[in-house]
Amino acid sequence: MSQSRELSKEEMILRAMKMTLLGVARDTATEPGLKHPLTEQTIIDIRECLRLISAREYELAQAAGERWDERPHFTDERRPAPQGEVVVPITAIGRNTKKQDT
């Protein structure tokens, strides 16, 4: 969901529910080999709730005309790629550029 528009009440509820469920999962995480404090059924229920929340968020984004198929990117990725070859002299790699007095 985009941050450029105001979120609907439903979107705010979905976000709060998702963050709460993820917080419960994070706070109850245990080291490998230890017994988890939540039952297996509760873990399954949390996963199902998160799946349903994500599906509804996707539906709302589609209805609002937003795209969900984009991946995160670095800000400098949008610049056009350099044309031609870029040559870096091997003498410039790993050397201190200052001349040392001996």
C-alpha positions, 0 to 999 in steps of 0.5 A, a space after each residue: 500500500 502506498 504512503 502517498 495517499 491517506 489510508 482507509 479505516 480498513 487499511 489502518 485496522 489491517 496494518 495494526 492487526 498485522 503488526 500485532 501478530 508479527 509482534 507476538 511472533 517476534 516476542 515468543 520466538 524461541 531458540 531451536 530445540 526449546 518448546 515454543 510457548 504457543 501451541 502448534 494450532 495457535 501458530 497455524 492460526 496466526 499464519 492463516 490470519 497473516 495470509 488473509 490480511 495480506 490477501 485483503 491488502 492486495 485486493 485493496 491495493 488493486 482496487 486503488 490502482 496500486 502496483 504490488 509487483 514492484 521490488 525495493 530498489 536503491 535510489 541510484 538504480 533509477 539512473 541510466 546505466 553508463 554507456 560504453 565501457 568504464 575503465 578503472 586502472 589497476 594501479 588505482 585499486 587498493 593503493 594509497 594515493 598520497 606519496 610517502 616520504 622515505 
